[in-house]
Amino acid sequence: MKYSQSEVIQYIREEEVAFIHLAFCDIFGRQKNISIMPNQLPRAFDQGIPFDASAIAGFGDETRSDLLLRPDPETLMLLPWRPEHGQVVRMFCSIVYPDSRPFECDTRSLLRTTAAQAEGMGYRFLFGAEQEFYLFKLDENGEPTKLPYDRAGYMDIAPEDRGENIRREICLTLARMGILPECSHHEEGPGQNEIDFKYSDPLTAADNVMTFQSIVKFIAQRNGLWADFSPKPLPDAPGSGFHINMSVQGADGRDHLLEMVAGVLDKIEEMTLFLNPVEASYARFGGHKAPKYISWSEENRSQLVRLPAAVGEYRRAELRSPDPMANPYLALTLMIRAGLHGIVDRQALPEPANLNLFQADAETLKSFKCLPQSLDLARAAAARSPFIRGSLPRQLLEGCCGG
């Protein structure tokens, strides 16, 4: 349910809410929040709640550090694990300057604007997220270890799969918050799990990723575990991916999926820094179904983009290179921009790579271009890209990669 400002204020009063979390994220996708009391909510809507931006990574220095959070009432969500008396709710926020100008490094607002521009051009994009994560044991001091919670394999069941009850608790909690997962299962790695979501509009999809990661971490800790979303937590085990399912339709109902895929493939090298933002991201590429080459085909998990066997409303393409350290607002912003590039320019897809790239010989692989193989190479590709400079504000680029 989407609320108006007046409905939020009424809800807070009638449900005796004690605390309101105003949530946002830095440019690297780490969620932050400020808690306010209910009597501060009208001020938050009308003027915003100030915070010190110089203390947030990528938001600038002390010279212009005053920014304001303005909550989005449509994102009101009860945090169901809190006490029934003195309940806690959360809203995502826009970030603005004191004179109400949008803050350039507010990636959520950037995605909202990008999606609105696409709709203004007659194209509606939808995204669905699949995120993998590891569950590790804690030591006697409550600190994370690298000891997996179980030794189960792909889609194993209990008792080998000890994460089943954790995933159930996560899914039930998300459902109580209005977020409906489609499926969950044990992944290939020891202690590795995956939960998938139904497609939605870009802003909702990105908000759900942020909510999902915070819920997974909270429930894992409540069960005496550590949830690890890093791309390669164990050197000899599969990395964790953030597979993004994408689709797009024109105002006339026409499917533009293939043009979108063509645009994404054309710009993927330049986008990789924002889909794979840490050095460990690049240790994941090239093994355990994590792509290394710029390619596509149908039903083939060795490819960068695959078109799953689905029809009708479930027809989509899956981008397999991103990992869970990516800022989802930036990732979807760039995928929309690349998709529009493919649609407007009527780009044609290259020939599909109908082979297993993990087993292909060296001579065959020479015909395929690689994704950047290190963080430095990804930074260099982004820095020289007119597409990236035209898609992201200068201030945000300076925060991400120094210019």
C-alpha positions as CSV (number, residue, x, y, z in Angstrom):
1,M,0.0,0.0,0.0
2,K,1.3,3.5,-0.9
3,Y,0.5,6.2,1.6
4,S,0.2,10.0,1.4
5,Q,1.8,12.3,3.9
6,S,-1.4,12.8,5.8
7,E,-2.1,9.1,5.9
8,V,1.4,8.4,7.3
9,I,0.9,11.0,10.1
10,Q,-2.5,9.4,10.9
11,Y,-1.0,5.9,10.8
12,I,1.9,6.9,13.2
13,R,-0.7,8.3,15.6
14,E,-3.2,5.5,15.5
15,E,-0.7,2.7,15.7
16,E,1.3,4.4,18.5
17,V,4.5,4.3,16.6
18,A,7.5,5.3,18.8
19,F,10.3,5.7,16.3
20,I,10.6,6.5,12.6
21,H,13.7,5.4,10.7
22,L,14.6,7.7,7.8
23,A,16.6,5.6,5.4
24,F,19.0,6.4,2.6
25,C,22.2,5.0,1.1
26,D,25.6,6.3,0.2
27,I,26.9,6.2,-3.3
28,F,28.4,2.7,-2.6
29,G,25.0,1.3,-1.7
30,R,25.5,1.1,2.1
31,Q,22.2,1.8,3.8
32,K,22.1,4.6,6.5
33,N,19.4,6.0,8.6
34,I,18.4,8.6,11.2
35,S,15.7,7.8,13.8
36,I,13.2,10.6,14.7
37,M,10.3,10.8,17.1
38,P,6.8,11.1,15.8
39,N,6.5,14.7,16.8
40,Q,9.3,15.5,14.2
41,L,7.5,13.9,11.3
42,P,5.6,17.0,10.1
43,R,9.0,18.9,10.1
44,A,10.6,16.0,8.1
45,F,7.9,16.2,5.4
46,D,7.8,20.0,5.2
47,Q,11.5,21.0,5.7
48,G,13.6,17.8,6.0
49,I,15.8,16.5,8.7
50,P,19.4,17.8,8.6
51,F,22.5,15.6,8.7
52,D,26.3,15.9,8.3
53,A,27.0,14.8,4.7
54,S,30.8,15.1,5.2
55,A,30.6,12.0,7.4
56,I,29.1,9.9,4.6
57,A,31.4,8.2,2.1
58,G,31.3,10.0,-1.3
59,F,29.1,12.8,-0.2
60,G,31.7,15.5,-0.1
61,D,33.8,17.3,2.5
62,E,33.2,19.8,5.3
63,T,32.9,22.8,3.1
64,R,29.3,22.2,2.1
65,S,28.2,19.5,4.5
66,D,24.6,20.4,5.4
67,L,22.0,18.2,3.7
68,L,18.4,17.3,4.5
69,L,16.4,14.0,4.4
70,R,12.8,14.2,3.1
71,P,10.9,11.0,3.6
72,D,9.0,9.4,0.8
73,P,5.5,8.6,2.3
74,E,4.8,5.9,-0.3
75,T,7.6,3.8,1.2
76,L,6.2,3.6,4.8
77,M,7.0,0.1,6.1
78,L,6.5,-1.4,9.6
79,L,9.5,-3.2,11.0
80,P,7.7,-6.3,12.3
81,W,10.4,-7.7,14.6
82,R,10.1,-4.6,16.9
83,P,7.9,-4.7,20.0
84,E,4.1,-4.4,19.5
85,H,4.1,-1.4,21.9
86,G,6.4,1.3,20.7
87,Q,6.5,0.1,17.1
88,V,9.1,1.2,14.6
89,V,8.6,2.1,10.9
90,R,10.9,3.0,8.1
91,M,10.7,5.3,5.1
92,F,13.2,5.8,2.3
93,C,14.2,9.4,1.7
94,S,15.2,11.9,-0.9
95,I,18.3,14.0,-0.1
96,V,18.2,17.7,-0.8
97,Y,20.3,20.9,-0.2
98,P,19.1,23.5,2.3
99,D,17.6,25.4,-0.6
100,S,15.6,22.3,-1.7
101,R,17.7,21.5,-4.7
102,P,18.2,17.7,-5.3
103,F,21.5,16.4,-4.1
104,E,23.5,15.1,-7.1
105,C,24.8,12.0,-5.2
106,D,21.3,10.9,-4.1
107,T,21.3,7.7,-6.2
108,R,17.6,6.8,-5.3
109,S,16.4,10.1,-6.7
110,L,18.6,9.6,-9.8
111,L,16.9,6.2,-10.5
112,R,13.5,7.8,-10.0
113,T,14.3,10.5,-12.4
114,T,15.7,8.1,-15.0
115,A,12.7,5.8,-14.8
116,A,10.3,8.8,-15.2
117,Q,12.3,10.0,-18.2
118,A,12.1,6.5,-19.8
119,E,8.3,6.5,-19.2
120,G,8.1,9.9,-20.8
121,M,9.7,8.5,-23.9
122,G,7.1,5.7,-23.9
123,Y,9.1,2.8,-22.3
124,R,8.4,1.0,-19.1
125,F,11.2,-1.0,-17.5
126,L,10.8,-3.8,-15.0
127,F,13.4,-5.5,-12.9
128,G,13.6,-8.6,-10.6
129,A,16.5,-9.3,-8.3
130,E,18.2,-12.6,-7.4
131,Q,20.7,-12.2,-4.6
132,E,23.1,-14.8,-3.2
133,F,24.7,-14.7,0.2
134,Y,26.7,-16.8,2.6
135,L,25.8,-17.7,6.2
136,F,28.9,-18.0,8.4
137,K,29.3,-18.9,12.1
138,L,30.3,-16.4,14.7
139,D,33.2,-16.9,17.1
140,E,33.0,-16.9,20.9
141,N,33.2,-13.1,20.9
142,G,30.4,-12.7,18.4
143,E,32.7,-11.8,15.5
144,P,32.2,-13.3,12.0
145,T,34.3,-16.2,10.9
146,K,34.7,-17.9,7.5
147,L,33.2,-21.2,8.8
148,P,30.1,-21.9,6.7
149,Y,26.9,-22.7,8.6
150,D,26.5,-25.9,6.6
151,R,28.2,-28.1,3.9
152,A,25.1,-28.5,1.7
153,G,25.1,-28.1,-2.1
154,Y,22.8,-26.8,-4.8
155,M,19.1,-27.2,-3.8
156,D,19.9,-29.7,-1.1
157,I,17.3,-30.2,1.6
158,A,17.4,-30.5,5.4
159,P,19.1,-31.7,7.4
160,E,22.1,-31.1,5.1
161,D,20.7,-27.6,4.3
162,R,20.8,-25.9,7.7
163,G,19.8,-22.6,6.2
164,E,16.3,-23.7,5.3
165,N,14.8,-22.3,8.5
166,I,16.7,-19.1,8.2
167,R,15.4,-18.5,4.7
168,R,11.9,-19.3,5.8
169,E,12.1,-16.7,8.5
170,I,13.5,-14.2,6.1
171,C,10.8,-14.8,3.5
172,L,8.0,-14.6,6.2
173,T,9.4,-11.4,7.5
174,L,9.6,-9.9,4.1
175,A,6.0,-11.0,3.3
176,R,4.8,-9.2,6.5
177,M,6.5,-6.1,5.1
178,G,4.7,-6.4,1.8
179,I,7.7,-7.8,-0.2
180,L,6.9,-11.1,-1.7
181,P,9.8,-13.4,-2.6
182,E,9.2,-15.9,-5.5
183,C,11.5,-18.7,-4.3
184,S,14.5,-19.5,-2.1
185,H,17.0,-22.4,-2.0
186,H,20.5,-23.5,-1.0
187,E,23.1,-22.5,-3.5
188,E,26.2,-24.3,-4.7
189,G,28.7,-23.0,-2.0
190,P,28.8,-24.3,1.6
191,G,26.5,-22.1,3.6
192,Q,25.4,-20.2,0.4
193,N,21.8,-19.2,-0.1
194,E,19.6,-17.4,-2.7
195,I,16.2,-15.7,-2.5
196,D,14.5,-14.3,-5.7
197,F,11.9,-11.6,-6.1
198,K,9.1,-11.0,-8.5
199,Y,9.7,-8.2,-11.0
200,S,8.6,-4.7,-10.2
201,D,9.1,-1.1,-11.3
202,P,12.8,0.1,-11.0
203,L,12.5,2.1,-7.8
204,T,10.5,-0.6,-5.9
205,A,13.0,-3.2,-7.2
206,A,16.0,-1.3,-5.8
207,D,14.2,-0.4,-2.5
208,N,13.5,-4.1,-2.1
209,V,17.2,-5.0,-2.6
210,M,18.1,-2.6,0.2
211,T,15.4,-3.9,2.5
212,F,16.3,-7.5,1.7
213,Q,20.0,-7.2,2.6
214,S,19.2,-5.4,5.9
215,I,16.6,-8.1,6.8
216,V,18.9,-11.0,6.0
217,K,21.7,-9.5,8.1
218,F,19.3,-8.9,11.0
219,I,17.7,-12.4,11.0
220,A,21.1,-14.1,10.6
221,Q,22.5,-12.2,13.6
222,R,19.4,-13.0,15.6
223,N,20.1,-16.7,14.9
224,G,23.8,-16.4,15.9
225,L,25.1,-16.2,12.4
226,W,26.7,-13.7,10.0
227,A,25.2,-13.0,6.5
228,D,28.0,-12.1,4.0
229,F,27.0,-10.4,0.7
230,S,30.6,-10.0,-0.5
231,P,31.3,-11.3,-4.0
232,K,33.9,-13.9,-3.2
233,P,34.0,-14.7,0.6
234,L,35.7,-18.1,0.1
235,P,38.5,-18.4,-2.4
236,D,37.8,-21.9,-3.5
237,A,34.0,-21.7,-3.5
238,P,31.4,-20.0,-5.8
239,G,31.1,-16.3,-5.6
240,S,27.8,-14.5,-4.8
241,G,26.0,-12.9,-7.7
242,F,23.3,-10.2,-8.0
243,H,21.5,-11.5,-11.1
244,I,19.2,-8.8,-12.5
245,N,16.2,-9.8,-14.6
246,M,15.1,-7.1,-17.0
247,S,12.2,-6.4,-19.4
248,V,10.8,-3.4,-21.2
249,Q,7.7,-2.6,-23.1
250,G,6.7,0.4,-25.3
251,A,3.6,2.4,-24.8
252,D,2.1,0.5,-27.8
253,G,2.6,-2.8,-26.0
254,R,5.6,-3.8,-28.1
255,D,8.4,-5.9,-26.5
256,H,11.8,-4.2,-26.8
257,L,13.7,-6.8,-24.8
258,L,16.2,-7.7,-27.5
259,E,17.1,-4.0,-28.2
260,M,17.6,-3.5,-24.5
261,V,19.9,-6.5,-24.3
262,A,21.9,-5.1,-27.3
263,G,22.3,-1.8,-25.5
264,V,23.4,-3.4,-22.3
265,L,26.0,-5.6,-24.1
266,D,27.3,-2.5,-25.9
267,K,27.8,-0.5,-22.7
268,I,28.6,-3.3,-20.2
269,E,32.3,-2.7,-20.1
270,E,31.8,0.9,-19.2
271,M,29.2,0.0,-16.6
272,T,31.1,-2.7,-14.8
273,L,32.7,-0.5,-12.2
274,F,29.2,0.2,-10.9
275,L,28.0,-3.4,-11.1
276,N,31.1,-4.8,-9.5
277,P,32.5,-2.1,-7.2
278,V,35.2,-3.9,-5.1
279,E,38.4,-5.7,-5.9
280,A,37.0,-9.0,-4.8
281,S,34.3,-8.7,-7.5
282,Y,36.8,-9.6,-10.2
283,A,38.0,-12.8,-8.4
284,R,34.4,-14.1,-9.0
285,F,34.5,-13.7,-12.8
286,G,35.2,-16.8,-15.0
287,G,34.1,-19.6,-12.8
288,H,31.1,-21.2,-11.0
289,K,28.6,-19.7,-13.5
290,A,30.0,-16.2,-13.1
291,P,30.6,-14.7,-16.6
292,K,33.9,-13.4,-17.9
293,Y,33.1,-12.7,-21.5
294,I,30.6,-10.2,-23.2
295,S,28.1,-12.6,-24.8
296,W,24.6,-13.8,-24.7
297,S,22.4,-16.7,-25.6
298,E,19.2,-18.5,-24.5
299,E,19.1,-20.8,-21.4
300,N,22.9,-20.7,-21.0
301,R,24.4,-19.9,-17.6
302,S,27.9,-19.5,-19.0
303,Q,26.9,-16.3,-20.7
304,L,26.9,-12.7,-19.5
305,V,23.2,-12.3,-20.5
306,R,20.9,-15.3,-20.9
307,L,17.3,-15.4,-22.0
308,P,15.5,-17.9,-19.7
309,A,12.9,-20.3,-21.1
310,A,9.8,-18.2,-20.3
311,V,6.9,-16.6,-22.3
312,G,4.4,-13.9,-21.9
313,E,4.7,-11.7,-18.8
314,Y,7.7,-13.8,-17.6
315,R,9.7,-13.2,-20.7
316,R,12.9,-11.4,-19.6
317,A,16.7,-11.3,-19.9
318,E,19.1,-12.0,-17.0
319,L,22.3,-10.0,-16.5
320,R,24.6,-12.3,-14.6
321,S,27.7,-10.1,-13.9
322,P,26.6,-7.8,-11.0
323,D,27.3,-8.8,-7.4
324,P,25.6,-7.8,-4.2
325,M,28.1,-5.1,-3.4
326,A,26.6,-3.0,-6.2
327,N,24.4,0.0,-5.4
328,P,21.1,-1.2,-6.8
329,Y,19.9,2.4,-7.6
330,L,23.0,3.0,-9.7
331,A,22.9,-0.4,-11.3
332,L,19.3,0.0,-12.5
333,T,19.9,3.6,-13.6
334,L,22.7,2.5,-15.9
335,M,20.7,-0.5,-17.2
336,I,17.8,1.7,-18.1
337,R,20.2,4.2,-19.9
338,A,21.9,1.4,-21.8
339,G,18.5,-0.1,-22.7
340,L,17.3,3.2,-24.0
341,H,20.5,3.5,-26.0
342,G,19.8,0.1,-27.6
343,I,16.1,0.9,-28.3
344,V,16.5,4.4,-29.7
345,D,19.5,3.4,-31.9
346,R,17.7,0.2,-32.9
347,Q,20.8,-1.8,-32.1
348,A,20.9,-5.4,-33.3
349,L,22.1,-8.2,-31.1
350,P,25.4,-9.9,-32.0
351,E,25.1,-13.6,-32.8
352,P,24.3,-15.8,-29.8
353,A,27.1,-17.8,-28.2
354,N,25.5,-21.2,-28.1
355,L,28.3,-23.0,-26.3
356,N,29.7,-23.5,-22.8
357,L,32.3,-20.7,-22.4
358,F,33.6,-22.4,-19.2
359,Q,34.7,-25.3,-21.3
360,A,35.6,-23.6,-24.6
361,D,39.2,-23.8,-25.9
362,A,41.5,-20.8,-26.0
363,E,41.2,-20.4,-29.7
364,T,37.4,-20.1,-29.5
365,L,37.6,-17.7,-26.6
366,K,39.8,-15.3,-28.6
367,S,36.7,-14.2,-30.5
368,F,35.0,-12.9,-27.3
369,K,35.7,-9.6,-25.6
370,C,36.3,-9.9,-21.8
371,L,34.7,-7.9,-19.0
372,P,37.3,-5.8,-17.1
373,Q,39.4,-8.1,-15.1
374,S,40.3,-5.8,-12.2
375,L,38.9,-2.9,-10.4
376,D,41.5,-0.6,-11.9
377,L,40.6,-1.6,-15.5
378,A,36.9,-1.1,-14.7
379,R,37.6,2.4,-13.3
380,A,39.6,3.2,-16.5
381,A,36.7,2.0,-18.7
382,A,34.2,4.2,-16.8
383,A,36.5,7.2,-16.8
384,R,36.9,7.3,-20.6
385,S,33.2,6.6,-21.3
386,P,31.0,9.4,-22.7
387,F,28.0,7.1,-21.9
388,I,28.9,7.1,-18.1
389,R,29.6,10.9,-18.1
390,G,26.2,11.5,-19.8
391,S,24.4,9.2,-17.4
392,L,25.7,10.1,-14.0
393,P,26.3,13.5,-12.3
394,R,29.9,14.7,-12.2
395,Q,29.8,14.9,-8.3
396,L,28.8,11.3,-8.1
397,L,31.6,10.2,-10.5
398,E,34.1,12.1,-8.4
399,G,32.9,10.3,-5.3
400,C,33.0,6.9,-7.0
401,C,36.2,7.0,-9.0
402,G,37.9,10.4,-8.4
403,G,36.5,12.1,-11.5
